[in-house]
Amino acid sequence: MNTSVKGRLHMRSVAKQVLACLLMSVVVWAQPEAFQERVILISASVGYEIDPAEREKYDLFPEARGFLEAEVVKKLDGYRLRTLLRRDRDRILEQTPLTDSDLAQLRATIDEVDQAIRGGTRLAEATQWEKEGRLRLATDGFLYGMWLYGPGSTRLLGLDGRAAAGVRLLVTGGSFAVVLQNTQDFRLGYGRSKLLQWGNYAGSFYGVGIPALFNAESDKVYFASAMTLTPIGGYLAHRLSEGRHIGKGESDLTTTGMWVGALYGMAVPFLIDVSENKTGFKIYLAAAMAGVPIGGWTTNRFVRGRPINRGRAHLISLGGALATTEALTVVNLVDDGEHPRLYVTAAMLALPVGARAAYRLTENEDYTLGRARMISVGTYVGNLVGEGVGYTLGVSRDSRMNNVAGTLGATIGLWYTHRATRGWGERVTSVSHDDGLVVSLPRPESLVMLGWLSRGNTSGVAVPVELLRVEF
């Protein structure tokens, strides 16, 4: 009896194992079979896929709207061209059959362009980085035509009335058209175009300053000098920046160094007690003119080859400005405005120290321009909060204590905003591919100007200060 029961139990166990094996076989058999497709090399120059820049360079797929990328896949019955397109917020994958002759024609088109570039009969397509800055120069051409070359032409030609108005408008339009025509194959990039722009500004400054040094009385001399030296300044900046890559942060700091150099130039005659008569004015002007190239060259020697993007450049400038403010606040506590040269000396010493400290403190984190500008806003808001605390506690009657409260608040605001924005890096100056929106927050000089106006402008006259720019 026991033997028969054990036999039946054994048979049941065997049946269960067989049934489990059958079920597993069915499950495995029912699973979809994975397959692979081989993406082939299109050409040595484009690789395995064609991106939007390569599509533009080789003039491929002109009918493909919203093109993102394309690749060629090997099938059993031939080839397939797989094209990824964008339709609003959707992504569409199109597959088009390709014959051997179609693929050969695609490769021949790419090779033809490559050979033309190697042979020098065609320039390589400008990269997206090289195309940046054209709007900056074209806008400057328009403004120079409106405010310098238009009025200068009418003044030099002795025109007035309707004729003068007509010539001004024609020169304005002509200036814009000339710049637009000469920048069709634009390859300077943001860095060099900004240096060229500030070279123009320096040329205008020299064009007005040189006649003033020689006591020119006719406005025609000033117009003629500025109209001549403005393009010369731009040309010199173009020549001096040739042959190497100019980073965005490098150009931002170099141009900042130019106008800071002018301030240092004017500070030196003040420290040696040059009188402010007519001769003294010339000395101040000549010192400022000498300070522009010295400041630009010195700053460029420091930043050249260093990993400084626009965000770090912005914070380095902010560090110099904040250190200057702190130094002036400390001097004001002990001097109370009795020795103005002490203030100038303190500012001249503090600015490079603050800039150097900011450079060292920003070495180990990533700073986009968006984050850097947010930190600038936090610094300014901290200054307002500090002054608000001073008013609340009733210490605002003493201007020195109010300055201390504002400076401490600005420093705390910088520290707090820096901590609150860690890991956040909104790139506010890059165009979004979805909506084409560009948002630009304030520059440090705009915030300084706003603070100065809020304290010193009691006339009620409205002064424009750019705090926010939205472009679309």
HUNOR-V459754 format. One record per backbone hydrogen bond with DSSP energy under -1.0 kcal/mol. CO is the residue of the C=O (numbers start at 0). NH is the residue of the N-H. E is the energy in kcal/mol with one decimal. If there is no record, write none. Layout:
co->{CO/CO}
nh->{NH/NH}
e->{E/E}
This chain:
co->{0/1/2/3/4/5/6/7/8/9/10/11/12/13/14/15/16/17/18/19/20/21/22/23/24/25/26/37/42/46/46/49/50/51/52/53/54/60/65/68/69/70/71/72/77/78/79/80/81/82/83/83/84/86/89/91/93/95/97/98/99/100/101/102/103/104/105/106/107/108/109/110/111/112/113/114/115/115/126/129/130/132/133/134/135/136/137/138/139/140/141/142/143/143/144/147/148/149/150/151/152/153/160/161/162/163/164/165/166/167/168/169/170/171/172/173/174/175/176/177/188/189/190/191/192/193/194/195/196/197/198/199/200/201/202/203/204/205/207/208/209/210/211/217/218/219/220/221/222/223/224/225/228/229/230/231/232/233/234/235/236/238/246/247/248/249/250/251/252/253/254/255/256/257/258/259/260/261/262/263/265/266/267/268/269/276/277/278/279/280/281/282/283/284/285/286/287/289/290/291/292/293/294/295/296/297/298/299/302/305/308/309/310/311/312/313/314/315/316/317/318/319/320/321/322/323/324/325/326/327/328/329/330/331/338/339/340/341/342/343/344/345/346/349/350/351/352/353/354/355/356/357/359/367/368/369/370/371/372/373/374/375/376/377/378/379/380/381/382/383/384/385/386/387/388/389/394/397/398/399/400/401/402/403/404/405/406/407/408/409/410/411/412/413/414/415/416/418/420/425/426/427/431/437/439/442/443/444/445/446/447/448/449/450/451/452/455/468/470}
nh->{4/5/6/7/8/9/10/11/12/13/14/15/16/17/18/19/20/21/22/23/24/25/26/27/28/29/30/73/46/41/42/69/54/55/56/57/59/63/85/83/49/81/39/79/74/97/72/95/70/93/67/68/91/89/86/84/82/80/78/102/103/104/105/106/107/108/109/110/111/112/113/114/115/116/117/118/120/121/130/188/133/136/137/138/139/140/141/142/143/144/145/146/147/148/149/151/152/153/154/155/156/158/164/165/166/167/168/169/170/171/172/173/174/175/176/177/178/179/180/181/192/193/194/195/196/197/198/199/200/201/202/203/204/205/206/207/208/209/211/212/213/215/214/221/222/223/224/225/226/227/228/229/232/233/234/235/236/237/238/239/240/241/250/251/252/253/254/255/256/257/258/259/260/261/262/263/264/265/266/267/269/270/271/273/272/280/281/282/283/284/285/286/287/288/289/290/291/293/294/295/296/297/298/299/300/301/302/303/305/307/312/313/314/315/316/317/318/319/320/321/322/323/324/325/326/327/328/329/330/331/332/333/334/335/341/343/344/345/346/347/348/349/350/353/354/355/356/357/358/359/360/361/362/371/372/373/374/375/376/377/378/379/380/381/382/383/384/385/386/387/388/389/390/391/392/394/397/401/402/403/404/405/406/407/408/409/410/411/412/413/414/415/416/417/418/419/420/421/423/427/429/438/435/470/468/446/447/448/449/450/451/452/453/454/455/456/457/439/437}
e->{-1.8/-2.2/-1.9/-2.2/-2.4/-2.2/-2.4/-2.3/-2.1/-2.3/-2.5/-2.2/-2.0/-2.3/-2.5/-2.4/-2.1/-2.3/-2.3/-2.3/-2.0/-2.1/-2.4/-2.5/-2.5/-2.1/-1.1/-3.0/-2.2/-2.0/-1.1/-1.4/-2.4/-2.0/-2.3/-2.4/-2.1/-1.6/-2.3/-2.9/-2.8/-2.9/-2.3/-2.3/-3.6/-2.5/-2.9/-2.4/-2.1/-3.0/-2.4/-1.2/-2.7/-2.7/-2.3/-3.3/-3.0/-3.4/-1.5/-2.3/-2.2/-2.2/-2.2/-2.3/-2.2/-2.1/-1.7/-2.6/-2.2/-1.5/-2.2/-2.5/-1.8/-2.0/-2.4/-2.2/-1.3/-1.4/-1.5/-2.0/-1.1/-1.7/-2.7/-2.5/-1.8/-2.3/-1.9/-2.4/-3.0/-2.0/-1.9/-2.8/-2.3/-2.4/-1.7/-2.5/-2.0/-1.9/-2.1/-2.6/-2.1/-2.4/-2.0/-2.6/-2.3/-2.4/-2.1/-2.3/-2.8/-2.4/-2.3/-2.6/-2.6/-1.8/-2.3/-2.5/-2.1/-2.4/-2.5/-2.2/-1.8/-2.1/-1.8/-2.6/-2.2/-2.4/-1.9/-2.0/-1.8/-2.6/-2.3/-2.3/-2.4/-2.7/-2.4/-1.7/-2.5/-2.7/-1.2/-1.8/-1.1/-2.5/-1.3/-1.1/-2.5/-2.7/-2.5/-2.6/-2.7/-1.4/-2.8/-1.9/-2.4/-1.8/-2.5/-2.5/-2.0/-2.1/-2.5/-2.6/-1.2/-1.2/-2.2/-2.3/-2.3/-2.3/-2.4/-1.8/-2.5/-1.3/-1.4/-2.1/-2.3/-1.5/-1.6/-2.5/-2.4/-2.0/-1.7/-1.7/-1.1/-2.3/-1.7/-2.5/-1.1/-2.3/-1.4/-1.7/-2.5/-2.5/-2.9/-2.4/-2.2/-2.3/-1.9/-1.9/-1.3/-1.3/-2.9/-2.1/-2.7/-2.6/-2.2/-2.2/-2.2/-1.3/-2.2/-2.0/-2.0/-2.2/-2.3/-2.2/-2.0/-2.6/-2.1/-2.1/-2.8/-2.0/-2.2/-2.8/-2.4/-1.9/-2.1/-2.6/-2.4/-2.4/-2.0/-2.2/-2.5/-2.1/-1.2/-1.1/-2.0/-1.0/-1.2/-1.7/-2.4/-2.3/-2.3/-2.4/-1.9/-2.4/-2.1/-2.9/-2.3/-2.4/-2.4/-2.4/-2.0/-2.1/-2.5/-1.1/-1.1/-2.4/-2.4/-1.9/-2.2/-1.8/-2.3/-2.5/-2.1/-2.2/-2.8/-2.4/-1.7/-1.9/-2.6/-2.6/-2.2/-2.3/-2.4/-1.9/-2.4/-2.2/-2.4/-2.3/-1.3/-2.0/-2.2/-2.1/-2.5/-2.3/-2.6/-2.7/-2.2/-2.2/-2.2/-2.5/-2.6/-2.2/-2.2/-3.0/-2.4/-2.2/-2.0/-2.5/-1.2/-1.1/-2.1/-1.4/-1.5/-1.5/-1.8/-3.1/-2.3/-1.7/-2.4/-2.4/-2.3/-2.4/-2.5/-2.6/-2.4/-1.1/-3.0/-2.2/-1.2/-3.0/-3.0}
